Amino acid sequence: MLTLKVIRENRDEVLVRLARKNFDGNVIVDEIIAQDDLRRSSQTSLDAVLNEVNTLSRSIGALMKEGRKEEANDARAEVNRLKESSRELEESLRAAQEKIESLLVTIPNLPHVSVPEGKGADDNLVEQSGGEMPLLPEGAMPHWELAKKYDLIDFELGVKIAGAGFPVYKGKGARLQRSLINFFLDCARDAGYLEVQPPYVVNSDSGFGTGQLPDKEGQMYHVGLDDLYLIPTAEVPVTNIYRDVILEEKQLPVKNTAYSACFRREAGSYGKDVRGLNRLHQFDKVEIVCIDKPENSYARLDEMVAYVQTLVERLGLPWRILRLCGGDMSFTSALTFDFEVYSAAQQRWLEVSSVSNFESYQANRLKCRYRDADRKTQLCHTLNGSALALPRIMAALLENNQTADGIRIPEVLVPYCGFEVIN
């Protein structure tokens, strides 16, 4: 979340940048400042009252020694009155602080100055593109028909077992899925990311730390009996490794990667755009997470974007990179680049990765800090990216590589899956 210092010292700039995310922060920001004024005045009054209590308390013993019992009793009465006043001021202070914190979590992160204006996906900017568009044979099929033809994925069986959005991968489909996971993890390791295997459930503190709670509570699966949440992405448990941690400057940058299953309730609309693997409740993804000093975070973002580009290039998929506009960005992001690959059979672009810099927004919630050369603690910047999400990668691979003789497997995946063609 934003720091109170940023809001107080840069009110007008904060409002302008929030407007780029189509968020009107006037009322909330002014209420935060008003509550902070109340908090400050309550603290000043409380300090004065406590100082007077201490002074009077010290005087009581001296008055008694001098035989001035009546004055000592008056001083005791005044101390009691002041203590009651201090309790009222402490309550006012506590209420103001709670109100400030409850308001701060409702304000999204400030977008970076390079974020374009816009209300939705149509206003995103294409930054770069590459790869060759495939020429499909006559009668080319979308991936859900290919999956049925070659017995790779059973969507109906998934409905029987769990419901829509929970496919069952079979045979070469399951092996290809596992091959992609291993390929992405090996690539991340070679790029300097330390692999971790996190839990697939998190507590509410973890959800709050990375910004899923309270903003996306309705999109997460909640295990009510244990008050735990199924993770929507490995970003949540991996980033929370560093919650309430003070890193040494020499430990930065932190670079982690993790595979996980991901669970999201948001799927559930109907139509061609969500058929097959296009949108699921459960899917697999390899995530990369970075933590670095503020002055290095945008160079780190460029590095992460360049790395994800190498993955789609090595898979031989047509790709493009989008700079998201303010209206299409997440609540927590300061700058996001989306990767899309082209699905030839569906004749549309499919999002397969988001790479984001959250600046200090998550770190402030997490209390993730580092100790600089002067031994002072500073908030870190956090970043993450999908490297990559599997469902739409699988969809594009099946569709774009179909031939009259079967589905060709990209060369880089053959050593992982053990076959060159699905037929």
Backbone hydrogen bonds, N-H to C=O, Kabsch-Sander energy under -0.5 kcal/mol:
donor,donor_aa,acceptor,acceptor_aa,energy
7,I,3,T,-1.7
8,R,4,L,-2.6
9,E,5,K,-2.5
10,N,6,V,-1.5
11,R,8,R,-0.5
14,V,10,N,-2.9
15,L,11,R,-2.1
16,V,12,D,-2.1
17,R,13,E,-2.5
18,L,14,V,-2.4
19,A,15,L,-1.8
20,R,16,V,-0.8
21,K,17,R,-0.5
21,K,18,L,-1.4
22,N,19,A,-1.9
23,F,18,L,-1.9
24,D,22,N,-0.5
25,G,23,F,-0.9
29,V,25,G,-3.0
30,D,26,N,-2.2
31,E,27,V,-2.0
32,I,28,I,-2.5
33,I,29,V,-2.3
34,A,30,D,-2.3
35,Q,31,E,-2.7
36,D,32,I,-2.2
37,D,33,I,-2.2
38,L,34,A,-2.2
39,R,35,Q,-2.5
40,R,36,D,-2.6
41,S,37,D,-2.5
42,S,38,L,-2.5
43,Q,39,R,-2.3
44,T,40,R,-2.4
45,S,41,S,-2.5
46,L,42,S,-2.7
47,D,43,Q,-2.6
48,A,44,T,-1.9
49,V,45,S,-2.5
50,L,46,L,-2.8
51,N,47,D,-2.0
52,E,48,A,-2.0
53,V,49,V,-2.6
54,N,50,L,-2.3
55,T,51,N,-2.1
56,L,52,E,-2.8
57,S,53,V,-2.7
58,R,54,N,-1.9
59,S,55,T,-1.3
60,I,56,L,-1.4
61,G,57,S,-0.7
62,A,58,R,-0.7
63,L,59,S,-2.4
64,M,60,I,-2.3
65,K,61,G,-2.1
66,E,62,A,-1.6
67,G,64,M,-1.4
68,R,63,L,-2.6
69,K,67,G,-1.5
72,A,68,R,-2.0
73,N,69,K,-2.6
74,D,70,E,-2.2
75,A,71,E,-2.2
76,R,72,A,-2.3
77,A,73,N,-2.3
78,E,74,D,-2.2
79,V,75,A,-2.4
80,N,76,R,-2.4
81,R,77,A,-2.2
82,L,78,E,-2.7
83,K,79,V,-2.5
84,E,80,N,-1.9
85,S,81,R,-2.1
86,S,82,L,-2.6
87,R,83,K,-1.9
88,E,84,E,-1.7
89,L,85,S,-2.2
90,E,86,S,-2.6
91,E,87,R,-2.0
92,S,88,E,-2.2
93,L,89,L,-2.6
94,R,90,E,-2.7
95,A,91,E,-2.7
96,A,92,S,-2.2
97,Q,93,L,-2.3
98,E,94,R,-2.5
99,K,95,A,-2.3
100,I,96,A,-2.4
101,E,97,Q,-2.3
102,S,98,E,-2.3
103,L,99,K,-1.8
104,L,100,I,-2.6
105,V,101,E,-1.5
106,T,103,L,-1.5
107,I,104,L,-1.5
109,N,331,F,-2.8
112,H,334,A,-3.4
115,V,112,H,-2.0
123,D,120,G,-2.2
124,N,121,A,-1.6
125,L,323,R,-2.3
127,E,125,L,-0.7
127,E,321,I,-3.1
128,Q,321,I,-1.1
130,G,319,W,-2.4
136,L,134,P,-0.7
140,A,137,P,-1.2
145,E,142,P,-1.0
146,L,142,P,-2.0
147,A,143,H,-3.0
148,K,144,W,-1.1
149,K,145,E,-2.6
150,Y,146,L,-2.6
151,D,148,K,-0.7
152,L,147,A,-2.8
153,I,147,A,-0.7
154,D,168,V,-3.2
155,F,153,I,-0.7
158,G,154,D,-1.2
159,V,155,F,-1.6
160,K,156,E,-2.0
161,I,157,L,-2.2
162,A,158,G,-2.9
163,G,158,G,-2.1
166,F,163,G,-1.0
168,V,154,D,-1.4
169,Y,167,P,-0.6
170,K,152,L,-3.3
173,G,170,K,-2.2
174,A,170,K,-0.6
175,R,171,G,-2.1
176,L,172,K,-2.4
177,Q,173,G,-2.0
178,R,174,A,-2.4
179,S,175,R,-2.2
180,L,176,L,-2.2
181,I,177,Q,-1.9
182,N,178,R,-2.4
183,F,179,S,-2.6
184,F,180,L,-2.7
185,L,181,I,-2.3
186,D,182,N,-2.5
187,C,183,F,-2.3
188,A,184,F,-2.2
189,R,185,L,-2.4
190,D,186,D,-2.4
191,A,187,C,-1.3
192,G,189,R,-1.7
193,Y,188,A,-2.4
194,L,255,K,-2.9
195,E,193,Y,-0.5
196,V,257,T,-2.5
202,V,229,Y,-2.3
207,G,203,N,-1.9
208,F,204,S,-2.5
209,G,205,D,-2.2
210,T,206,S,-1.5
211,G,208,F,-0.8
212,Q,207,G,-1.5
213,L,207,G,-2.0
216,K,212,Q,-3.6
217,E,214,P,-0.9
219,Q,216,K,-1.6
220,M,216,K,-0.5
220,M,217,E,-1.1
223,V,228,L,-3.7
224,G,222,H,-1.1
226,D,223,V,-0.7
227,D,223,V,-1.2
228,L,223,V,-1.5
229,Y,202,V,-2.7
230,L,221,Y,-2.4
231,I,200,Y,-2.6
236,V,233,T,-1.4
238,V,234,A,-2.3
239,T,235,E,-2.4
240,N,236,V,-1.7
241,I,238,V,-1.2
242,Y,239,T,-1.7
243,R,240,N,-1.5
244,D,366,L,-2.7
245,V,242,Y,-1.3
247,L,245,V,-0.6
247,L,369,R,-3.3
249,E,371,R,-1.4
251,Q,248,E,-2.2
252,L,249,E,-1.5
254,V,291,I,-2.6
256,N,289,V,-2.7
257,T,194,L,-2.4
258,A,287,E,-2.0
260,S,285,K,-2.1
262,C,283,F,-3.3
263,F,231,I,-2.5
264,R,281,H,-2.8
265,R,219,Q,-2.7
266,E,219,Q,-0.6
267,A,264,R,-0.6
274,V,271,G,-1.5
275,R,272,K,-1.2
278,N,275,R,-2.2
281,H,165,G,-1.7
282,Q,165,G,-1.7
283,F,262,C,-1.9
285,K,260,S,-1.9
286,V,388,L,-1.9
287,E,258,A,-3.0
288,I,385,G,-2.7
289,V,256,N,-2.7
290,C,383,L,-2.5
291,I,254,V,-2.0
292,D,381,H,-2.3
296,N,293,K,-1.7
297,S,293,K,-0.8
297,S,294,P,-0.9
300,R,296,N,-2.1
301,L,297,S,-2.1
302,D,298,Y,-2.0
303,E,299,A,-1.9
304,M,300,R,-2.2
305,V,301,L,-2.5
306,A,302,D,-2.4
307,Y,303,E,-1.9
308,V,304,M,-2.4
309,Q,305,V,-2.0
310,T,306,A,-1.4
311,L,307,Y,-1.1
312,V,308,V,-1.7
313,E,309,Q,-2.0
314,R,310,T,-2.3
315,L,311,L,-1.5
316,G,313,E,-1.4
317,L,312,V,-2.0
319,W,130,G,-2.7
320,R,340,E,-2.0
321,I,128,Q,-3.0
322,L,338,D,-3.0
323,R,125,L,-3.1
324,L,322,L,-0.7
324,L,336,T,-2.2
326,G,116,P,-2.4
327,G,118,G,-1.2
328,D,325,C,-1.4
329,M,326,G,-0.8
334,A,357,N,-2.8
335,L,357,N,-1.2
337,F,355,V,-2.5
338,D,322,L,-2.2
339,F,353,S,-2.8
340,E,320,R,-2.4
341,V,350,L,-2.5
342,Y,318,P,-1.8
343,S,348,R,-2.8
344,A,342,Y,-0.8
347,Q,343,S,-1.6
348,R,343,S,-1.4
350,L,341,V,-2.9
352,V,339,F,-2.7
353,S,339,F,-1.3
355,V,337,F,-2.8
356,S,384,N,-2.9
357,N,335,L,-2.2
358,F,356,S,-0.5
358,F,382,T,-2.7
361,Y,358,F,-2.2
364,N,360,S,-2.4
365,R,361,Y,-1.1
366,L,362,Q,-2.9
367,K,363,A,-1.7
368,C,363,A,-2.0
369,R,245,V,-2.4
369,R,367,K,-0.7
370,Y,378,Q,-2.6
371,R,247,L,-2.7
372,D,370,Y,-0.6
372,D,376,K,-2.9
375,R,372,D,-2.3
378,Q,370,Y,-2.7
380,C,368,C,-2.1
381,H,292,D,-2.7
382,T,359,E,-1.9
383,L,290,C,-2.6
384,N,356,S,-1.8
385,G,288,I,-2.3
386,S,354,S,-1.2
387,A,286,V,-3.6
389,A,352,V,-1.9
390,L,284,D,-2.5
393,I,389,A,-0.6
394,M,390,L,-3.2
395,A,391,P,-2.3
396,A,392,R,-2.5
397,L,393,I,-2.7
398,L,394,M,-2.5
399,E,395,A,-2.3
400,N,396,A,-2.9
401,N,397,L,-1.4
402,Q,399,E,-1.1
403,T,406,G,-2.7
406,G,403,T,-1.0
407,I,422,I,-2.6
408,R,401,N,-2.5
408,R,406,G,-0.6
409,I,420,E,-2.6
413,L,410,P,-1.7
414,V,410,P,-0.9
414,V,411,E,-0.7
416,Y,413,L,-1.0
417,C,413,L,-2.4
418,G,414,V,-2.9
422,I,407,I,-2.6
423,N,421,V,-0.6
